[in-house]
């Protein structure tokens, strides 16, 4: 019997380097997004000349978070398109410059409109980098390693969250310096320009487009009028909307669940808040990271669609269990990693699956359309979840919003299986 080849066998040093570069870009991508969440109370209180707990701080924080979601959606679609038109390498360079330079410029912000514009442009870079990097990784690595390495690429986002937390602690008294650190990722551009090569698949697609054998690179008309690609794009967008909507409505609520539990059991608000941040940022985050890492290997064994089904069904089970079952704080801490494993682990599946749904001349465009179109569709959940939680107990509200995972099961039923198949030409 011929021994089964390990997924990492025959992966070249260059291919590992591409995954590393894409991952570092995605790490800083997540860092730039989370830094504002950590520093926004101090920053907005200073700009508004009010106390950090003033209602205007939260109101403007939510407004800017909404602007970030819109900017990320627009940037992901535009830069995804440019990734096909211009190539993966120059577009990745531009997205990194966008999110790092505009984050660094936040150091000089003195009014609300400065913050709004800068956050919008940071978001454009953040949304665009993922789409291009996901396409690049899928095209650069061998077929037998694609699911593992794409899942590994997406999983590194958890490192960006941790770095943002560390920077926030290091510059707790100076939000301007924290944002100035955000310019550091621009140095990654030098590495990208020096080492990354355009995938042969992109060059082949460029030749075919020039000869008229296929539609133009990044053609939205082809994406949305060709029945095969349009079906994948629209269903993929809806699938992403489920994961991104439940992220805001369910996943991030792990911190609120912990704080609510502690307060109900007699812990003071300040101590409950501190312990809840640890529960979410460390305990649940460990499960989230493992869930993302596990998606690739499970997708190889079970197939992409069955793995998505597993994560969605498990989320439907473990979210209400985490909301209602714990009778002690220790039990809640034991459930939160499982809660994070499935609810956030789904996101690694988008990096594995979406690039496999589109041909060479539409891969970056289609991937960006799915993920960032889904982000735009999911953005109302940010406000709806807050409205619902204000009108009913936290556990029932979160469990009710977890029913969104049912829609994911419907969408995945109509999408194709890509396990063991080459990328579409």
C-alpha positions in Angstrom: 0.0 0.0 0.0 1.3 3.4 -0.9 1.6 5.6 2.2 -0.7 8.7 2.2 1.2 11.9 1.5 1.2 14.4 4.3 -0.4 17.7 3.4 2.8 19.6 4.1 5.0 17.4 1.9 6.2 18.9 -1.4 5.3 22.5 -0.2 8.3 24.6 -1.3 10.0 27.2 0.8 8.6 29.9 -1.5 5.1 28.7 -1.0 5.5 28.8 2.8 6.9 32.3 2.4 3.8 33.4 0.5 1.5 32.1 3.2 3.7 33.8 5.8 3.6 37.1 4.0 -0.2 36.9 3.5 -0.6 35.9 7.1 1.4 38.8 8.4 -0.7 41.1 6.3 -3.8 39.6 7.7 -2.5 39.8 11.3 -1.9 43.5 10.9 -5.3 43.7 9.1 -7.0 42.4 12.3 -4.7 44.6 14.5 -5.8 47.8 12.7 -9.5 46.8 13.1 -9.3 46.0 16.8 -7.1 48.9 17.9 -9.9 51.3 17.5 -12.2 49.1 19.7 -9.6 49.2 22.4 -8.7 52.9 22.3 -12.0 54.5 21.2 -13.4 55.5 24.6 -10.2 57.4 25.5 -9.9 58.9 22.1 -13.5 60.0 21.7 -13.7 61.3 25.3 -10.7 63.6 24.6 -12.0 64.8 21.2 -15.5 65.4 22.6 -14.2 66.9 25.9 -16.4 64.6 28.0 -15.9 61.7 30.4 -15.2 58.2 28.9 -18.6 56.9 30.1 -20.5 59.8 28.5 -23.3 58.6 26.2 -21.9 60.5 23.3 -18.7 58.4 23.4 -20.7 55.2 22.9 -22.9 56.9 20.3 -20.0 58.1 18.1 -18.1 54.9 18.7 -21.0 53.0 17.2 -21.3 55.4 14.3 -17.6 55.0 13.5 -17.9 51.3 13.7 -20.7 51.4 11.2 -18.5 53.6 8.9 -15.8 51.0 9.3 -18.1 48.2 8.2 -19.2 50.2 5.1 -15.6 51.1 4.3 -14.4 47.5 4.7 -17.2 46.3 2.4 -16.4 48.9 -0.3 -12.7 48.4 0.0 -13.0 44.6 -0.2 -15.0 44.8 -3.4 -12.9 47.5 -5.1 -9.5 46.0 -4.1 -10.7 42.5 -4.9 -11.5 43.7 -8.4 -8.2 45.4 -8.7 -6.5 42.2 -7.5 -7.7 40.6 -10.7 -7.2 43.7 -12.9 -3.7 44.7 -11.7 -2.5 41.5 -10.1 -2.2 40.2 -6.6 1.1 41.8 -5.7 0.5 45.5 -6.5 -3.0 45.4 -5.0 -1.7 43.8 -1.8 0.9 46.6 -1.5 -1.8 49.2 -1.9 -4.1 47.7 0.7 -1.3 47.5 3.3 -0.4 51.1 2.7 -4.0 52.1 3.0 -4.6 50.6 6.4 -1.2 51.4 7.9 -0.8 55.0 6.8 -4.4 56.1 7.5 -4.1 54.4 10.9 -0.9 56.2 11.7 -2.5 59.5 10.6 -5.1 59.1 13.3 -2.3 60.4 15.6 -3.1 63.9 14.3 -6.9 63.6 14.6 -8.5 66.5 16.5 -12.1 66.4 15.5 -14.8 63.8 14.8 -14.7 64.2 11.0 -11.0 63.4 11.1 -11.7 60.1 12.9 -14.6 59.2 10.6 -12.7 59.7 7.4 -9.5 58.0 8.6 -11.5 55.0 9.9 -13.3 54.7 6.6 -10.0 54.5 4.7 -8.4 52.2 7.2 -11.4 49.9 6.7 -11.0 50.0 2.9 -7.5 48.6 3.2 -8.5 46.1 5.8 -11.3 44.7 3.7 -9.3 44.7 0.5 -6.2 42.9 1.9 -8.1 39.8 2.9 -9.6 39.3 -0.5 -6.3 39.6 -2.4 -4.3 37.6 0.1 -6.9 34.7 0.2 -6.8 34.5 -3.6 -2.9 34.6 -3.6 -2.6 31.8 -1.1 -5.1 29.6 -2.9 -3.2 30.0 -6.2 0.3 29.8 -4.8 0.1 26.5 -2.8 -0.3 22.9 -4.1 -3.8 21.6 -4.4 -3.3 18.9 -1.7 -2.2 21.6 0.8 -4.6 24.3 -0.2 -7.3 23.8 2.5 -4.8 23.5 5.3 -2.7 26.5 4.3 -5.7 28.7 3.5 -7.2 27.9 6.9 -3.9 28.5 8.6 -3.7 31.9 6.8 -7.1 33.0 8.1 -6.4 31.7 11.6 -3.6 34.1 12.2 -6.1 36.9 12.7 -6.3 36.0 16.4 -2.6 37.2 16.7 -3.6 40.6 15.4 -6.3 40.8 18.1 -3.7 40.0 20.8 -1.2 42.5 19.4 -3.9 45.2 19.5 -4.6 44.4 23.1 -0.9 44.5 24.0 -0.4 47.9 22.2 -3.5 49.1 24.0 -2.0 48.1 27.4 1.4 49.6 26.5 -0.1 53.0 25.5 -3.1 53.0 27.8 -2.5 56.6 28.7 -1.7 57.8 25.1 -4.1 56.7 22.4 -2.2 58.9 19.8 0.9 56.8 20.2 -1.1 53.6 20.0 -2.4 54.6 16.6 1.1 55.8 15.5 2.3 52.3 16.0 -0.3 51.3 13.4 2.0 52.7 10.7 4.5 49.9 11.3 2.8 47.4 8.9 3.7 49.6 6.0 7.2 48.1 6.3 5.7 44.8 5.1 5.4 46.5 1.7 9.1 46.1 1.2 8.9 42.4 1.8 5.9 42.0 -0.6 7.6 43.9 -3.4 10.9 42.0 -3.0 9.7 38.4 -2.6 6.1 37.9 -3.9 5.7 36.8 -7.5 2.4 36.9 -9.4 0.9 33.4 -9.6 1.1 31.7 -13.0 -2.7 31.3 -12.9 -3.1 35.1 -13.0 -0.6 35.4 -15.9 -2.5 32.7 -17.8 -5.8 34.5 -17.1 -4.3 37.8 -18.4 -3.2 36.1 -21.6 -6.6 34.5 -22.2 -8.4 37.8 -21.5 -6.2 39.6 -23.9 -6.8 37.1 -26.6 -10.6 37.1 -26.1 -10.8 33.5 -24.8 -12.3 34.7 -21.5 -14.0 37.8 -20.2 -11.9 40.6 -19.0 -10.0 40.3 -15.7 -12.2 41.2 -12.8 -15.4 41.6 -14.9 -18.3 42.2 -12.6 -20.5 41.6 -15.6 -19.2 38.1 -16.0 -19.4 37.5 -12.3 -23.0 38.5 -12.0 -24.4 37.4 -15.4 -22.7 34.1 -15.9 -25.1 31.7 -14.2 -22.4 29.5 -12.6 -20.3 32.4 -11.1 -23.4 34.5 -10.2 -24.9 31.6 -8.3 -21.6 31.1 -6.4 -21.2 34.8 -5.7 -24.7 35.4 -4.4 -24.9 32.3 -2.3 -21.3 32.8 -1.0 -22.2 36.4 0.0 -25.3 35.1 1.9 -23.2 32.4 3.6 -20.6 35.1 4.7 -23.5 37.3 5.9 -24.5 34.6 8.4 -21.0 34.3 9.8 -20.4 38.0 10.0 -23.8 38.8 11.3 -23.5 36.2 14.1 -20.0 37.6 14.9 -21.5 40.9 16.0 -24.7 39.4 17.4 -23.3 36.2 19.1 -19.6 35.8 19.1 -18.5 39.1 20.7 -21.4 38.6 23.2 -19.2 36.1 25.1 -17.7 39.0 27.0 -21.2 40.3 27.9 -22.3 36.8 29.0 -19.4 36.5 31.4 -20.0 40.0 32.9 -23.7 39.4 33.2 -23.1 36.0 35.0 -20.6 37.5 37.4 -22.8 40.5 38.3 -25.8 38.3 38.8 -23.7 36.3 41.3 -22.7 39.3 43.4 -19.4 40.4 41.8 -18.9 44.1 41.6 -19.1 45.8 38.2 -15.5 46.8 37.9 -14.2 43.3 38.9 -16.8 41.7 36.6 -15.8 43.8 33.7 -12.1 42.9 34.2 -12.8 39.2 34.5 -15.1 39.2 31.5 -12.4 40.8 29.3 -10.1 38.0 30.3 -12.8 35.4 29.6 -13.4 36.8 26.1 -10.0 37.9 25.1 -8.1 34.9 26.4 -10.3 31.9 27.2 -12.8 32.2 24.4 -10.1 33.4 22.0 -8.2 30.2 22.5 -11.2 28.2 21.4 -11.7 30.6 18.5 -8.2 30.2 17.2 -8.4 26.4 17.5 -11.7 26.4 15.6 -10.2 28.3 12.7 -7.1 26.1 12.7 -9.3 23.0 12.6 -11.5 24.1 9.7 -8.9 23.3 7.0 -8.1 19.7 8.2 -11.8 19.0 8.7 -12.6 20.3 5.2 -10.0 17.9 3.7 -11.5 15.0 5.6 -15.2 15.8 5.5 -15.5 18.1 2.5 -16.1 21.9 2.5 -19.9 21.7 2.7 -20.1 19.1 5.5 -17.6 21.1 7.5 -19.7 24.2 7.2 -22.7 22.1 8.2 -20.9 20.8 11.3 -19.9 24.3 12.4 -23.3 25.7 11.9 -25.2 22.9 13.7 -22.7 22.9 16.5 -23.2 26.6 16.9 -26.9 26.1 17.1 -26.4 23.7 19.9 -23.6 25.3 21.9 -24.7 28.9 21.9 -27.9 28.2 23.9 -26.0 25.7 26.1 -23.5 28.4 27.0 -26.3 30.9 27.7 -28.4 28.7 29.9 -26.4 25.7 31.2 -23.7 27.2 33.5 -24.3 27.1 37.2 -20.8 28.3 38.1 -18.3 30.6 36.6 -16.0 27.7 36.0 -18.6 25.9 33.9 -19.1 29.1 31.8 -15.3 29.3 31.3 -15.3 25.7 30.2 -18.0 26.3 27.6 -16.8 29.6 26.2 -13.9 28.0 24.2 -16.3 25.6 22.5 -18.7 28.6 21.9 -15.8 30.4 20.2 -14.5 27.3 18.4 -17.6 27.0 16.3 -19.0 30.5 16.0 -15.8 32.1 14.9 -14.1 29.0 13.4 -16.6 29.2 10.5 -14.7 32.3 9.2 -11.6 30.3 8.3 -13.9 28.4 5.9 -14.4 31.5 3.8 -10.6 31.7 3.1 -10.6 28.0 2.2 -13.8 27.9 0.2 -14.5 31.2 -1.6 -11.3 31.2 -3.8 -12.3 27.7 -5.0 -15.6 29.0 -6.3 -14.3 31.3 -9.0 -12.1 31.0 -12.1 -8.6 32.6 -12.4 -9.9 35.9 -14.0 -12.5 36.4 -11.2 -10.9 34.8 -8.2 -10.0 37.9 -6.3 -13.1 39.8 -7.4 -15.5 36.9 -6.4 -13.7 36.3 -3.1 -13.9 39.9 -2.2 -17.6 40.1 -3.3 -18.6 37.2 -1.2 -16.8 38.2 2.0 -17.3 41.9 1.9 -20.8 41.9 0.3 -21.6 39.6 3.3 -20.1 42.1 5.6 -22.4 44.9 4.2 -25.5 42.7 4.5 -24.5 41.8 8.1 -23.9 45.3 9.3 -27.5 45.9 10.5 -27.0 43.1 13.0 -24.7 45.4 14.9 -27.6 47.7 15.7 -30.4 45.1 15.9 -28.5 43.0 18.4 -28.0 46.0 20.6 -31.7 46.8 20.3 -32.8 43.3 21.2 -30.4 42.9 24.1 -31.8 46.2 25.6 -35.4 44.7 25.5 -34.9 41.2 26.8 -32.5 39.1 29.0 -29.1 38.5 27.5 -29.2 34.7 27.3 -32.5 34.5 25.4 -31.5 37.4 23.1 -28.2 35.8 22.1 -29.9 32.4 21.6 -32.5 34.0 19.4 -29.9 35.6 17.2 -28.0 32.3 17.0 -31.0 31.1 14.9 -29.2 32.9 12.0 -27.0 29.8 11.7 -30.1 28.0 10.3 -29.9 30.2 7.2 -26.3 29.2 6.7 -27.5 25.6 6.4 -29.9 26.6 3.7 -27.3 28.5 1.7 -24.6 25.8 1.9 -27.2 23.3 0.6 -27.2 25.0 -2.8 -23.4 25.6 -3.1 -21.1 23.1 -4.8 -18.6 20.8 -3.2 -15.0 21.7 -4.1 -13.1 19.0 -2.1 -10.3 17.4 -4.2 -11.0 19.6 -7.2 -8.5 21.9 -9.0 -9.2 25.6 -9.0 -11.5 26.6 -11.8 -9.7 27.8 -14.9 
